[in-house]
Amino acid sequence: STSSEEQYVAPPTPMKTVKLKQQQNPPPIASVFTSHLNNKTNNPPRLFIALFDYDPNAMSPNKDNEEELPFKEGQLIRV
């Protein structure tokens, strides 16, 4: 006969709901930092890190690539 090991896995523990205090006034540095980053729709910018180099002239499938953004691996891109 073969023996099989069974492992006991405890069920997840229910999490307690916690109410967070809503901050009335953001810290001054946060408002200064984000005020110039918001676009016309007041959406915060999206940040991306380039995973590879991209040269539109050499790599773009589009014939009209003059408005495409070239970037280098690791470069931070704010949209």
PyMOL Python script that loads the backbone (N, CA, C, O; Angstrom):
from pymol import cmd

cmd.read_pdbstr("""\
ATOM      1  N   SER A   1       0.843  -1.187   0.000  1.00  0.00           N
ATOM      2  CA  SER A   1       0.000   0.000   0.000  1.00  0.00           C
ATOM      3  C   SER A   1       0.876   1.235   0.000  1.00  0.00           C
ATOM      4  O   SER A   1       1.974   1.234   0.556  1.00  0.00           O
ATOM      5  N   THR A   2       0.381   2.285  -0.628  1.00  0.00           N
ATOM      6  CA  THR A   2       1.136   3.538  -0.673  1.00  0.00           C
ATOM      7  C   THR A   2       0.505   4.519   0.288  1.00  0.00           C
ATOM      8  O   THR A   2      -0.714   4.561   0.456  1.00  0.00           O
ATOM      9  N   SER A   3       1.351   5.301   0.911  1.00  0.00           N
ATOM     10  CA  SER A   3       0.820   6.316   1.830  1.00  0.00           C
ATOM     11  C   SER A   3       0.809   7.664   1.139  1.00  0.00           C
ATOM     12  O   SER A   3       1.728   8.003   0.394  1.00  0.00           O
ATOM     13  N   SER A   4      -0.221   8.416   1.387  1.00  0.00           N
ATOM     14  CA  SER A   4      -0.286   9.768   0.828  1.00  0.00           C
ATOM     15  C   SER A   4      -0.372  10.748   1.982  1.00  0.00           C
ATOM     16  O   SER A   4      -1.082  10.532   2.964  1.00  0.00           O
ATOM     17  N   GLU A   5       0.369  11.824   1.833  1.00  0.00           N
ATOM     18  CA  GLU A   5       0.343  12.848   2.878  1.00  0.00           C
ATOM     19  C   GLU A   5      -0.724  13.864   2.550  1.00  0.00           C
ATOM     20  O   GLU A   5      -0.822  14.336   1.418  1.00  0.00           O
ATOM     21  N   GLU A   6      -1.510  14.192   3.526  1.00  0.00           N
ATOM     22  CA  GLU A   6      -2.508  15.232   3.354  1.00  0.00           C
ATOM     23  C   GLU A   6      -2.089  16.421   4.201  1.00  0.00           C
ATOM     24  O   GLU A   6      -1.671  16.268   5.349  1.00  0.00           O
ATOM     25  N   GLN A   7      -2.205  17.595   3.625  1.00  0.00           N
ATOM     26  CA  GLN A   7      -1.857  18.793   4.369  1.00  0.00           C
ATOM     27  C   GLN A   7      -3.140  19.534   4.721  1.00  0.00           C
ATOM     28  O   GLN A   7      -4.064  19.647   3.915  1.00  0.00           O
ATOM     29  N   TYR A   8      -3.163  20.025   5.934  1.00  0.00           N
ATOM     30  CA  TYR A   8      -4.318  20.797   6.381  1.00  0.00           C
ATOM     31  C   TYR A   8      -4.105  22.260   6.008  1.00  0.00           C
ATOM     32  O   TYR A   8      -3.074  22.851   6.329  1.00  0.00           O
ATOM     33  N   VAL A   9      -5.085  22.830   5.332  1.00  0.00           N
ATOM     34  CA  VAL A   9      -5.028  24.238   4.987  1.00  0.00           C
ATOM     35  C   VAL A   9      -6.187  24.917   5.694  1.00  0.00           C
ATOM     36  O   VAL A   9      -7.350  24.576   5.481  1.00  0.00           O
ATOM     37  N   ALA A  10      -5.850  25.885   6.540  1.00  0.00           N
ATOM     38  CA  ALA A  10      -6.886  26.592   7.300  1.00  0.00           C
ATOM     39  C   ALA A  10      -7.709  27.467   6.366  1.00  0.00           C
ATOM     40  O   ALA A  10      -7.165  28.062   5.435  1.00  0.00           O
ATOM     41  N   PRO A  11      -9.014  27.551   6.603  1.00  0.00           N
ATOM     42  CA  PRO A  11      -9.840  28.433   5.777  1.00  0.00           C
ATOM     43  C   PRO A  11      -9.440  29.884   6.017  1.00  0.00           C
ATOM     44  O   PRO A  11      -8.916  30.221   7.078  1.00  0.00           O
ATOM     45  N   PRO A  12      -9.688  30.746   5.023  1.00  0.00           N
ATOM     46  CA  PRO A  12      -9.319  32.156   5.211  1.00  0.00           C
ATOM     47  C   PRO A  12     -10.087  32.783   6.372  1.00  0.00           C
ATOM     48  O   PRO A  12     -11.256  32.479   6.613  1.00  0.00           O
ATOM     49  N   THR A  13      -9.400  33.651   7.067  1.00  0.00           N
ATOM     50  CA  THR A  13     -10.004  34.364   8.177  1.00  0.00           C
ATOM     51  C   THR A  13     -10.767  35.568   7.633  1.00  0.00           C
ATOM     52  O   THR A  13     -10.211  36.346   6.858  1.00  0.00           O
ATOM     53  N   PRO A  14     -12.033  35.736   8.025  1.00  0.00           N
ATOM     54  CA  PRO A  14     -12.777  36.919   7.550  1.00  0.00           C
ATOM     55  C   PRO A  14     -12.067  38.190   7.984  1.00  0.00           C
ATOM     56  O   PRO A  14     -11.551  38.281   9.098  1.00  0.00           O
ATOM     57  N   MET A  15     -12.047  39.170   7.088  1.00  0.00           N
ATOM     58  CA  MET A  15     -11.383  40.426   7.404  1.00  0.00           C
ATOM     59  C   MET A  15     -12.378  41.399   8.023  1.00  0.00           C
ATOM     60  O   MET A  15     -13.562  41.414   7.683  1.00  0.00           O
ATOM     61  N   LYS A  16     -11.877  42.184   8.910  1.00  0.00           N
ATOM     62  CA  LYS A  16     -12.701  43.180   9.575  1.00  0.00           C
ATOM     63  C   LYS A  16     -12.771  44.431   8.705  1.00  0.00           C
ATOM     64  O   LYS A  16     -11.746  44.896   8.207  1.00  0.00           O
ATOM     65  N   THR A  17     -13.963  44.977   8.519  1.00  0.00           N
ATOM     66  CA  THR A  17     -14.131  46.207   7.764  1.00  0.00           C
ATOM     67  C   THR A  17     -13.702  47.386   8.630  1.00  0.00           C
ATOM     68  O   THR A  17     -14.126  47.521   9.778  1.00  0.00           O
ATOM     69  N   VAL A  18     -12.864  48.225   8.063  1.00  0.00           N
ATOM     70  CA  VAL A  18     -12.348  49.379   8.793  1.00  0.00           C
ATOM     71  C   VAL A  18     -12.708  50.632   8.020  1.00  0.00           C
ATOM     72  O   VAL A  18     -12.492  50.701   6.810  1.00  0.00           O
ATOM     73  N   LYS A  19     -13.254  51.620   8.706  1.00  0.00           N
ATOM     74  CA  LYS A  19     -13.541  52.902   8.072  1.00  0.00           C
ATOM     75  C   LYS A  19     -12.315  53.791   8.200  1.00  0.00           C
ATOM     76  O   LYS A  19     -11.759  53.962   9.285  1.00  0.00           O
ATOM     77  N   LEU A  20     -11.909  54.353   7.070  1.00  0.00           N
ATOM     78  CA  LEU A  20     -10.780  55.265   7.087  1.00  0.00           C
ATOM     79  C   LEU A  20     -11.280  56.691   7.199  1.00  0.00           C
ATOM     80  O   LEU A  20     -12.312  57.048   6.631  1.00  0.00           O
ATOM     81  N   LYS A  21     -10.545  57.492   7.931  1.00  0.00           N
ATOM     82  CA  LYS A  21     -10.916  58.900   8.030  1.00  0.00           C
ATOM     83  C   LYS A  21     -10.627  59.571   6.700  1.00  0.00           C
ATOM     84  O   LYS A  21      -9.554  59.397   6.123  1.00  0.00           O
ATOM     85  N   GLN A  22     -11.590  60.336   6.223  1.00  0.00           N
ATOM     86  CA  GLN A  22     -11.373  61.040   4.969  1.00  0.00           C
ATOM     87  C   GLN A  22     -10.599  62.317   5.261  1.00  0.00           C
ATOM     88  O   GLN A  22     -10.970  63.106   6.129  1.00  0.00           O
ATOM     89  N   GLN A  23      -9.543  62.495   4.534  1.00  0.00           N
ATOM     90  CA  GLN A  23      -8.689  63.656   4.744  1.00  0.00           C
ATOM     91  C   GLN A  23      -9.337  64.871   4.103  1.00  0.00           C
ATOM     92  O   GLN A  23      -9.668  64.852   2.918  1.00  0.00           O
ATOM     93  N   GLN A  24      -9.517  65.920   4.879  1.00  0.00           N
ATOM     94  CA  GLN A  24     -10.169  67.125   4.385  1.00  0.00           C
ATOM     95  C   GLN A  24      -9.252  67.935   3.480  1.00  0.00           C
ATOM     96  O   GLN A  24      -9.647  68.320   2.380  1.00  0.00           O
ATOM     97  N   ASN A  25      -8.047  68.192   3.930  1.00  0.00           N
ATOM     98  CA  ASN A  25      -7.098  68.994   3.165  1.00  0.00           C
ATOM     99  C   ASN A  25      -5.867  68.163   2.863  1.00  0.00           C
ATOM    100  O   ASN A  25      -5.209  67.679   3.784  1.00  0.00           O
ATOM    101  N   PRO A  26      -5.542  67.988   1.583  1.00  0.00           N
ATOM    102  CA  PRO A  26      -4.336  67.225   1.271  1.00  0.00           C
ATOM    103  C   PRO A  26      -3.098  67.985   1.720  1.00  0.00           C
ATOM    104  O   PRO A  26      -3.122  69.211   1.830  1.00  0.00           O
ATOM    105  N   PRO A  27      -2.028  67.264   1.977  1.00  0.00           N
ATOM    106  CA  PRO A  27      -0.792  67.955   2.350  1.00  0.00           C
ATOM    107  C   PRO A  27      -0.376  68.900   1.231  1.00  0.00           C
ATOM    108  O   PRO A  27      -0.563  68.584   0.056  1.00  0.00           O
ATOM    109  N   PRO A  28       0.185  70.054   1.579  1.00  0.00           N
ATOM    110  CA  PRO A  28       0.547  71.033   0.564  1.00  0.00           C
ATOM    111  C   PRO A  28       1.448  70.478  -0.534  1.00  0.00           C
ATOM    112  O   PRO A  28       1.268  70.822  -1.702  1.00  0.00           O
ATOM    113  N   ILE A  29       2.409  69.631  -0.188  1.00  0.00           N
ATOM    114  CA  ILE A  29       3.320  69.116  -1.200  1.00  0.00           C
ATOM    115  C   ILE A  29       2.573  68.266  -2.217  1.00  0.00           C
ATOM    116  O   ILE A  29       2.903  68.303  -3.402  1.00  0.00           O
ATOM    117  N   ALA A  30       1.574  67.502  -1.785  1.00  0.00           N
ATOM    118  CA  ALA A  30       0.812  66.660  -2.706  1.00  0.00           C
ATOM    119  C   ALA A  30       0.019  67.516  -3.675  1.00  0.00           C
ATOM    120  O   ALA A  30      -0.040  67.209  -4.865  1.00  0.00           O
ATOM    121  N   SER A  31      -0.586  68.574  -3.189  1.00  0.00           N
ATOM    122  CA  SER A  31      -1.378  69.411  -4.081  1.00  0.00           C
ATOM    123  C   SER A  31      -0.485  70.170  -5.059  1.00  0.00           C
ATOM    124  O   SER A  31      -0.872  70.388  -6.207  1.00  0.00           O
ATOM    125  N   VAL A  32       0.690  70.569  -4.622  1.00  0.00           N
ATOM    126  CA  VAL A  32       1.620  71.249  -5.520  1.00  0.00           C
ATOM    127  C   VAL A  32       2.113  70.280  -6.580  1.00  0.00           C
ATOM    128  O   VAL A  32       2.216  70.633  -7.754  1.00  0.00           O
ATOM    129  N   PHE A  33       2.418  69.051  -6.161  1.00  0.00           N
ATOM    130  CA  PHE A  33       2.941  68.058  -7.091  1.00  0.00           C
ATOM    131  C   PHE A  33       1.916  67.665  -8.143  1.00  0.00           C
ATOM    132  O   PHE A  33       2.255  67.547  -9.320  1.00  0.00           O
ATOM    133  N   THR A  34       0.663  67.462  -7.736  1.00  0.00           N
ATOM    134  CA  THR A  34      -0.335  66.961  -8.674  1.00  0.00           C
ATOM    135  C   THR A  34      -1.062  68.053  -9.444  1.00  0.00           C
ATOM    136  O   THR A  34      -1.667  67.762 -10.476  1.00  0.00           O
ATOM    137  N   SER A  35      -1.026  69.288  -8.988  1.00  0.00           N
ATOM    138  CA  SER A  35      -1.811  70.333  -9.645  1.00  0.00           C
ATOM    139  C   SER A  35      -1.378  70.549 -11.089  1.00  0.00           C
ATOM    140  O   SER A  35      -2.227  70.774 -11.951  1.00  0.00           O
ATOM    141  N   HIS A  36      -0.090  70.487 -11.373  1.00  0.00           N
ATOM    142  CA  HIS A  36       0.375  70.711 -12.743  1.00  0.00           C
ATOM    143  C   HIS A  36       0.367  69.431 -13.575  1.00  0.00           C
ATOM    144  O   HIS A  36       0.602  69.487 -14.782  1.00  0.00           O
ATOM    145  N   LEU A  37       0.103  68.279 -12.958  1.00  0.00           N
ATOM    146  CA  LEU A  37       0.100  67.023 -13.696  1.00  0.00           C
ATOM    147  C   LEU A  37      -1.272  66.666 -14.249  1.00  0.00           C
ATOM    148  O   LEU A  37      -1.370  65.873 -15.185  1.00  0.00           O
ATOM    149  N   ASN A  38      -2.327  67.234 -13.691  1.00  0.00           N
ATOM    150  CA  ASN A  38      -3.669  66.898 -14.148  1.00  0.00           C
ATOM    151  C   ASN A  38      -3.930  67.507 -15.516  1.00  0.00           C
ATOM    152  O   ASN A  38      -3.485  68.615 -15.814  1.00  0.00           O
ATOM    153  N   ASN A  39      -4.658  66.765 -16.342  1.00  0.00           N
ATOM    154  CA  ASN A  39      -4.976  67.287 -17.662  1.00  0.00           C
ATOM    155  C   ASN A  39      -6.302  68.045 -17.618  1.00  0.00           C
ATOM    156  O   ASN A  39      -6.828  68.309 -16.536  1.00  0.00           O
ATOM    157  N   LYS A  40      -6.841  68.393 -18.772  1.00  0.00           N
ATOM    158  CA  LYS A  40      -8.054  69.203 -18.837  1.00  0.00           C
ATOM    159  C   LYS A  40      -9.256  68.523 -18.194  1.00  0.00           C
ATOM    160  O   LYS A  40     -10.159  69.208 -17.715  1.00  0.00           O
ATOM    161  N   THR A  41      -9.289  67.205 -18.172  1.00  0.00           N
ATOM    162  CA  THR A  41     -10.412  66.489 -17.570  1.00  0.00           C
ATOM    163  C   THR A  41     -10.192  66.229 -16.085  1.00  0.00           C
ATOM    164  O   THR A  41     -11.001  65.556 -15.447  1.00  0.00           O
ATOM    165  N   ASN A  42      -9.121  66.748 -15.539  1.00  0.00           N
ATOM    166  CA  ASN A  42      -8.797  66.613 -14.119  1.00  0.00           C
ATOM    167  C   ASN A  42      -8.465  65.178 -13.723  1.00  0.00           C
ATOM    168  O   ASN A  42      -8.511  64.841 -12.540  1.00  0.00           O
ATOM    169  N   ASN A  43      -8.132  64.328 -14.694  1.00  0.00           N
ATOM    170  CA  ASN A  43      -7.700  62.965 -14.389  1.00  0.00           C
ATOM    171  C   ASN A  43      -6.216  62.978 -14.052  1.00  0.00           C
ATOM    172  O   ASN A  43      -5.442  63.701 -14.680  1.00  0.00           O
ATOM    173  N   PRO A  44      -5.819  62.190 -13.073  1.00  0.00           N
ATOM    174  CA  PRO A  44      -4.388  62.136 -12.762  1.00  0.00           C
ATOM    175  C   PRO A  44      -3.643  61.468 -13.912  1.00  0.00           C
ATOM    176  O   PRO A  44      -4.232  60.680 -14.652  1.00  0.00           O
ATOM    177  N   PRO A  45      -2.372  61.768 -14.069  1.00  0.00           N
ATOM    178  CA  PRO A  45      -1.610  61.153 -15.164  1.00  0.00           C
ATOM    179  C   PRO A  45      -1.414  59.663 -14.910  1.00  0.00           C
ATOM    180  O   PRO A  45      -1.431  59.207 -13.767  1.00  0.00           O
ATOM    181  N   ARG A  46      -1.229  58.921 -15.982  1.00  0.00           N
ATOM    182  CA  ARG A  46      -0.885  57.505 -15.876  1.00  0.00           C
ATOM    183  C   ARG A  46       0.611  57.392 -16.151  1.00  0.00           C
ATOM    184  O   ARG A  46       1.121  58.005 -17.090  1.00  0.00           O
ATOM    185  N   LEU A  47       1.307  56.615 -15.339  1.00  0.00           N
ATOM    186  CA  LEU A  47       2.751  56.467 -15.474  1.00  0.00           C
ATOM    187  C   LEU A  47       3.080  55.067 -15.958  1.00  0.00           C
ATOM    188  O   LEU A  47       2.520  54.083 -15.473  1.00  0.00           O
ATOM    189  N   PHE A  48       3.994  54.984 -16.920  1.00  0.00           N
ATOM    190  CA  PHE A  48       4.428  53.713 -17.488  1.00  0.00           C
ATOM    191  C   PHE A  48       5.943  53.667 -17.499  1.00  0.00           C
ATOM    192  O   PHE A  48       6.600  54.704 -17.590  1.00  0.00           O
ATOM    193  N   ILE A  49       6.497  52.473 -17.408  1.00  0.00           N
ATOM    194  CA  ILE A  49       7.936  52.270 -17.543  1.00  0.00           C
ATOM    195  C   ILE A  49       8.150  51.480 -18.822  1.00  0.00           C
ATOM    196  O   ILE A  49       7.566  50.411 -19.005  1.00  0.00           O
ATOM    197  N   ALA A  50       8.988  52.007 -19.706  1.00  0.00           N
ATOM    198  CA  ALA A  50       9.259  51.342 -20.984  1.00  0.00           C
ATOM    199  C   ALA A  50       9.994  50.030 -20.737  1.00  0.00           C
ATOM    200  O   ALA A  50      10.997  49.997 -20.025  1.00  0.00           O
ATOM    201  N   LEU A  51       9.490  48.947 -21.329  1.00  0.00           N
ATOM    202  CA  LEU A  51      10.100  47.637 -21.173  1.00  0.00           C
ATOM    203  C   LEU A  51      11.157  47.361 -22.234  1.00  0.00           C
ATOM    204  O   LEU A  51      11.923  46.404 -22.123  1.00  0.00           O
ATOM    205  N   PHE A  52      11.194  48.205 -23.265  1.00  0.00           N
ATOM    206  CA  PHE A  52      12.159  48.027 -24.346  1.00  0.00           C
ATOM    207  C   PHE A  52      12.339  49.352 -25.067  1.00  0.00           C
ATOM    208  O   PHE A  52      11.525  50.262 -24.914  1.00  0.00           O
ATOM    209  N   ASP A  53      13.405  49.462 -25.854  1.00  0.00           N
ATOM    210  CA  ASP A  53      13.623  50.643 -26.690  1.00  0.00           C
ATOM    211  C   ASP A  53      12.588  50.645 -27.811  1.00  0.00           C
ATOM    212  O   ASP A  53      12.203  49.586 -28.307  1.00  0.00           O
ATOM    213  N   TYR A  54      12.137  51.837 -28.212  1.00  0.00           N
ATOM    214  CA  TYR A  54      11.212  51.948 -29.338  1.00  0.00           C
ATOM    215  C   TYR A  54      11.615  53.135 -30.206  1.00  0.00           C
ATOM    216  O   TYR A  54      11.647  54.275 -29.742  1.00  0.00           O
ATOM    217  N   ASP A  55      11.919  52.856 -31.463  1.00  0.00           N
ATOM    218  CA  ASP A  55      12.251  53.884 -32.439  1.00  0.00           C
ATOM    219  C   ASP A  55      11.190  53.824 -33.529  1.00  0.00           C
ATOM    220  O   ASP A  55      11.199  52.901 -34.343  1.00  0.00           O
ATOM    221  N   PRO A  56      10.267  54.800 -33.561  1.00  0.00           N
ATOM    222  CA  PRO A  56       9.165  54.766 -34.532  1.00  0.00           C
ATOM    223  C   PRO A  56       9.646  54.681 -35.979  1.00  0.00           C
ATOM    224  O   PRO A  56       9.011  54.011 -36.794  1.00  0.00           O
ATOM    225  N   ASN A  57      10.754  55.343 -36.316  1.00  0.00           N
ATOM    226  CA  ASN A  57      11.244  55.314 -37.690  1.00  0.00           C
ATOM    227  C   ASN A  57      11.629  53.902 -38.125  1.00  0.00           C
ATOM    228  O   ASN A  57      11.449  53.536 -39.287  1.00  0.00           O
ATOM    229  N   ALA A  58      12.149  53.127 -37.210  1.00  0.00           N
ATOM    230  CA  ALA A  58      12.591  51.780 -37.552  1.00  0.00           C
ATOM    231  C   ALA A  58      11.560  50.701 -37.232  1.00  0.00           C
ATOM    232  O   ALA A  58      11.571  49.637 -37.850  1.00  0.00           O
ATOM    233  N   MET A  59      10.661  50.966 -36.265  1.00  0.00           N
ATOM    234  CA  MET A  59       9.808  49.893 -35.750  1.00  0.00           C
ATOM    235  C   MET A  59       8.312  50.079 -35.981  1.00  0.00           C
ATOM    236  O   MET A  59       7.558  49.114 -35.857  1.00  0.00           O
ATOM    237  N   SER A  60       7.867  51.267 -36.308  1.00  0.00           N
ATOM    238  CA  SER A  60       6.434  51.524 -36.422  1.00  0.00           C
ATOM    239  C   SER A  60       5.833  50.866 -37.664  1.00  0.00           C
ATOM    240  O   SER A  60       6.426  50.911 -38.742  1.00  0.00           O
ATOM    241  N   PRO A  61       4.648  50.252 -37.511  1.00  0.00           N
ATOM    242  CA  PRO A  61       3.962  49.714 -38.677  1.00  0.00           C
ATOM    243  C   PRO A  61       3.208  50.808 -39.452  1.00  0.00           C
ATOM    244  O   PRO A  61       2.716  50.566 -40.554  1.00  0.00           O
ATOM    245  N   ASN A  62       3.125  51.994 -38.873  1.00  0.00           N
ATOM    246  CA  ASN A  62       2.398  53.104 -39.489  1.00  0.00           C
ATOM    247  C   ASN A  62       3.293  53.865 -40.472  1.00  0.00           C
ATOM    248  O   ASN A  62       4.475  54.091 -40.211  1.00  0.00           O
ATOM    249  N   LYS A  63       2.710  54.249 -41.593  1.00  0.00           N
ATOM    250  CA  LYS A  63       3.476  55.038 -42.575  1.00  0.00           C
ATOM    251  C   LYS A  63       3.749  56.437 -42.036  1.00  0.00           C
ATOM    252  O   LYS A  63       4.840  56.978 -42.217  1.00  0.00           O
ATOM    253  N   ASP A  64       2.750  57.021 -41.372  1.00  0.00           N
ATOM    254  CA  ASP A  64       2.892  58.365 -40.816  1.00  0.00           C
ATOM    255  C   ASP A  64       3.213  58.228 -39.327  1.00  0.00           C
ATOM    256  O   ASP A  64       2.305  58.169 -38.498  1.00  0.00           O
ATOM    257  N   ASN A  65       4.484  58.178 -38.993  1.00  0.00           N
ATOM    258  CA  ASN A  65       4.875  57.971 -37.599  1.00  0.00           C
ATOM    259  C   ASN A  65       5.546  59.192 -36.989  1.00  0.00           C
ATOM    260  O   ASN A  65       6.239  59.076 -35.978  1.00  0.00           O
ATOM    261  N   GLU A  66       5.350  60.357 -37.589  1.00  0.00           N
ATOM    262  CA  GLU A  66       6.018  61.576 -37.108  1.00  0.00           C
ATOM    263  C   GLU A  66       5.591  61.970 -35.697  1.00  0.00           C
ATOM    264  O   GLU A  66       6.361  62.600 -34.972  1.00  0.00           O
ATOM    265  N   GLU A  67       4.371  61.604 -35.301  1.00  0.00           N
ATOM    266  CA  GLU A  67       3.885  61.995 -33.985  1.00  0.00           C
ATOM    267  C   GLU A  67       4.072  60.898 -32.942  1.00  0.00           C
ATOM    268  O   GLU A  67       3.640  61.054 -31.800  1.00  0.00           O
ATOM    269  N   GLU A  68       4.706  59.794 -33.318  1.00  0.00           N
ATOM    270  CA  GLU A  68       4.949  58.717 -32.360  1.00  0.00           C
ATOM    271  C   GLU A  68       6.153  59.057 -31.483  1.00  0.00           C
ATOM    272  O   GLU A  68       7.081  59.746 -31.907  1.00  0.00           O
ATOM    273  N   LEU A  69       6.111  58.563 -30.274  1.00  0.00           N
ATOM    274  CA  LEU A  69       7.107  58.887 -29.263  1.00  0.00           C
ATOM    275  C   LEU A  69       8.210  57.835 -29.205  1.00  0.00           C
ATOM    276  O   LEU A  69       7.934  56.674 -28.901  1.00  0.00           O
ATOM    277  N   PRO A  70       9.449  58.217 -29.491  1.00  0.00           N
ATOM    278  CA  PRO A  70      10.538  57.257 -29.282  1.00  0.00           C
ATOM    279  C   PRO A  70      10.886  57.213 -27.788  1.00  0.00           C
ATOM    280  O   PRO A  70      10.773  58.226 -27.097  1.00  0.00           O
ATOM    281  N   PHE A  71      11.305  56.050 -27.291  1.00  0.00           N
ATOM    282  CA  PHE A  71      11.704  55.945 -25.890  1.00  0.00           C
ATOM    283  C   PHE A  71      12.732  54.839 -25.724  1.00  0.00           C
ATOM    284  O   PHE A  71      12.936  54.008 -26.608  1.00  0.00           O
ATOM    285  N   LYS A  72      13.372  54.857 -24.564  1.00  0.00           N
ATOM    286  CA  LYS A  72      14.413  53.882 -24.229  1.00  0.00           C
ATOM    287  C   LYS A  72      13.934  52.987 -23.092  1.00  0.00           C
ATOM    288  O   LYS A  72      13.113  53.406 -22.276  1.00  0.00           O
ATOM    289  N   GLU A  73      14.438  51.764 -23.035  1.00  0.00           N
ATOM    290  CA  GLU A  73      14.088  50.833 -21.962  1.00  0.00           C
ATOM    291  C   GLU A  73      14.343  51.473 -20.599  1.00  0.00           C
ATOM    292  O   GLU A  73      15.396  52.066 -20.367  1.00  0.00           O
ATOM    293  N   GLY A  74      13.371  51.345 -19.707  1.00  0.00           N
ATOM    294  CA  GLY A  74      13.498  51.889 -18.351  1.00  0.00           C
ATOM    295  C   GLY A  74      13.031  53.323 -18.219  1.00  0.00           C
ATOM    296  O   GLY A  74      12.921  53.835 -17.105  1.00  0.00           O
ATOM    297  N   GLN A  75      12.756  53.977 -19.324  1.00  0.00           N
ATOM    298  CA  GLN A  75      12.328  55.375 -19.295  1.00  0.00           C
ATOM    299  C   GLN A  75      10.913  55.470 -18.713  1.00  0.00           C
ATOM    300  O   GLN A  75      10.056  54.643 -19.025  1.00  0.00           O
ATOM    301  N   LEU A  76      10.673  56.467 -17.876  1.00  0.00           N
ATOM    302  CA  LEU A  76       9.362  56.736 -17.305  1.00  0.00           C
ATOM    303  C   LEU A  76       8.564  57.584 -18.287  1.00  0.00           C
ATOM    304  O   LEU A  76       9.034  58.627 -18.742  1.00  0.00           O
ATOM    305  N   ILE A  77       7.346  57.128 -18.612  1.00  0.00           N
ATOM    306  CA  ILE A  77       6.501  57.834 -19.574  1.00  0.00           C
ATOM    307  C   ILE A  77       5.214  58.250 -18.867  1.00  0.00           C
ATOM    308  O   ILE A  77       4.494  57.413 -18.322  1.00  0.00           O
ATOM    309  N   ARG A  78       4.938  59.533 -18.885  1.00  0.00           N
ATOM    310  CA  ARG A  78       3.720  60.075 -18.254  1.00  0.00           C
ATOM    311  C   ARG A  78       2.691  60.370 -19.349  1.00  0.00           C
ATOM    312  O   ARG A  78       2.979  61.114 -20.287  1.00  0.00           O
ATOM    313  N   VAL A  79       1.495  59.790 -19.232  1.00  0.00           N
ATOM    314  CA  VAL A  79       0.430  59.998 -20.220  1.00  0.00           C
ATOM    315  C   VAL A  79      -0.717  60.713 -19.532  1.00  0.00           C
ATOM    316  O   VAL A  79      -1.734  61.000 -20.164  1.00  0.00           O
TER     317      VAL A  79
END
""", "prot")
cmd.dss("prot")
cmd.show_as("cartoon", "prot")
cmd.util.cbc("prot")
cmd.orient("prot")
